[in-house]
Amino acid sequence: MQQEGKLGKIIFNNSENGYTVAILDTEAGAIRIAGSFAEPKSGAAYRLEGRFTIHPKYGEQFSFTSYEEVMPEGEDAIFEFLAAGNIRGIGPKTARLLVDTFGEETLVVIEEEPEKLLRISGIGPKSLAKISESFSESREFASVSLELREIGIEMSEAVKVYKIYGSDSVGVVKDNPYILAEDIRGINFDKADKIAARLGIEPESSVRIESGIRFRLRAWAASGSTLMPEDRLVEEVAAVLDVGIERVRESLRDMIFAGELEEDNVDDRSVVYLYGYYHAENRVAHALKRIKGALAKPIQAEFDHLIEGAEDAAFGTASDVRLSEEQISAVRACLENNVTIITGGPGTGKTTIINTLVRIFKFLDLSVALAAPTGRAAKRMEEATGEPAMTIHRLLEFVWSEDEEALNFGRDDENPLEQDVIIVDEASMIDLMLMDGLLNAVKDGTRLVFTGDADQLPSVGAGNVLRDMIASEFIATIRLREIFRQSEDSGIITNSHMINSGEYPENVSGNGFYIIRKESEDAIVDAIKDYCGGRLESAFACVESAADIQVLTPTKRGVLGAPNLNAILQDVINPAEEGEIELKVGAKTFREGDKVMQLRNNYSAEWRTDYFKTEGEGIFNGDLGVVESINPSEKSMLVRMDDKLITYAGDMFDEIDLAYAVTVHKSQGSEFPAVIIPASAFPPMLMTRNLLYTAVTRGKRLVIIVGDPRRVAQMINNNRGDERYTGLAFRLRSLECAII
């Protein structure tokens, strides 16, 4: 069935997949339509193919599966179409000039003889290119999407495909449909495999099997592993693709021979790497060997005198700290070695050691850089030390290349970091690729200190770098076990160490640590609503407002998943009010004052500070902020993340979400005055000791675990942790240097 008319009000549009709800003005009257446009244009005429359906909430609507844009006829219609801003680079003024010059042939000129547009005042080569590209896209997508639909790609998917491949979309997909699983979010390997079958690709074809191998290795990398045991890889790919093991092994050999994959032997086991991870792992191992063995600036003073001077404020900085023997050993190790790791749980004095090191190195006239993997961790480091700290990315002077669509570091082996000492906190969060970039920029003679908690969750990205460095025994490592900070009055620190040791907390009702029994998920939700709705503010001095409370959940799914809890808590903490501006983007609704989080790294995102004092680029996965203002006419919002102001619009909304509740993984590197943790029957992979330990250690003054105590015990008893396959520890041990 077809419907034809002009597109009126656009009620909703998802910029990622093009899904749109709008009003179409037809000769028979206005109808509600729903489907995917490459770029919906108010005032433009469309011919839609689809059928009428009944929406459970909004009633009858025309659901379309394909469309064709109908070009307007007559000068008035053409002017109306162009003046509406449907072609990038043309506004009302330019539209008037175009129609006055070319009349009814205006659209023909734009399409077939665009160089004539240069006669029009205000149109130069750059704007002409923009106009031609926009007009071409609007005409081209209809035919491209029709061909894509014939091979099994739905309209919403076709929008994404076209945005990446443009006019080459059909050719690219027919040449290798499996590339869709690599490049298009929302299209998995199974979907690409079905498209391949429709295109006649044989089940045992090399292109199918090789794509299956790449997909499996990438899936493992996404879960944190840099390598995969060869036998397991072959077996899993054979099972998923339903082909013979020997056929998979043959394709794997071809890929290794071609240099696309790397094969190696790690701990007497044949393993396979994606090319990039293999070489990054080798570079990190050899860089650590280089830095460790280089000649550093000698320290002339006695170490004991330096430590005593730092304790006694002899170096001009007030200090009333007396280091324990364990802490003295840690400081001494950092003075003796070029590369040192200091690891320990909360309250074990890591910050005290960092402060002592900074005082000593400054007294010795050695330049020091302080860094951490995330902005929030760097800010905490700066507050604790009183010295400037920054993210590792900023330390390395990252630059996003639009042409290469790649991240480059301004600091590398040809332009190394200039500091004599680099101290990196929250080292458990550093993945393999970031460590590769950091070590590549560290010059010989630099002292490198890593501090962090090796028992917390590992990095989000692939690798298990801190644990591998410790396990290798190649790097001087000091484990801090003695508890100092708040040891007498904080149940958080005491109980977190008990959890980490596999013991059930002794004190579960007081000193800032509580386990509140709730049997059902609905009861857990009701309790969280109650706590966030004002109860904690009235009961605890450390909670001044709901902004001090962070809900940390193990999962994204279900009743206790972050998305569902966010929708509930938004209505509790920041409810809709009459006259208040809201911005609906897909399933998300944003209001001024909402707590939000950046979901992935965006190296090219622009930010500024107040009054445009500073401008820069780059926002990162896990950055937290607050919605300052919403511009409904531009469908944008201004978000403050610490001292940065970022405007979110268009595709950027895919990168941000509400953050009243976040997953434990997303909370790494952060601390909050009060933390609430739901405990229920989560999937087994999430019911782990180190996940619970990580969540508890995010709380500074108050931790409340609300749920079934049996589930808490189950998590404590499960020390399986995050199973990752990596080879860095093996490579460091293989370097045959002195073991410390």
Secondary structure, DSSP 8 states (H G I E B T S, - for coil): -EEEEEEEEEEEE-TTT-EEEEEEEETTEEEEEEEE-SS--TT-EEEEEEEEEEETTTEEEEEEEEEEEE---SHHHHHHHHHTT-STT--HHHHHHHHHHHGGGHHHHHHH-GGGGGGSTT--HHHHHHHHHHHHHHHHHHHHHHHHHHTT--HHHHHHHHHHHGGGHHHHHHH-TTHHHHHSTT--HHHHHHHHHHTT--TT-HHHHHHHHHHHHHHHHHTT-SEEEHHHHHHHHHHHHT--HHHHHHHHHHHHHTTSEEEEEETTEEEEEEHHHHHHHHHHHHHHHHHHHS------S-HHHHHHHHHTTTTSS-------HHHHHHHHHHHH-SEEEEEE-TTSSHHHHHHHHHHHHHHTT--EEEEESSHHHHHHHHHHHSS-EEEHHHHTTEEEETTTTEEEES-SSSS----SEEEE-SGGG--HHHHHHHHHT--TT-EEEEEE-TTS---SSS--HHHHHHHHT-SEEEEE----TTTTT-HHHHHHHHHHTT---S--EETTEEEEE--SHHHHHHHHHHIIIIIHHHH-TT--SGGGEEEEES-SSSTTSHHHHHHHHHHHHS---TT--EEEETTEEEETT-EEEE-S-EEEEEEE-GGGS-EEEEE-TT-EEEEEEEETTTTEEEEEETTEEEEEEGGGGGGEEE-SEEETGGGTT--EEEEEEEES---GGG--HHHHHHHHTTEEEEEEEEE-HHHHHHHHH----------HHHHHHHT-----
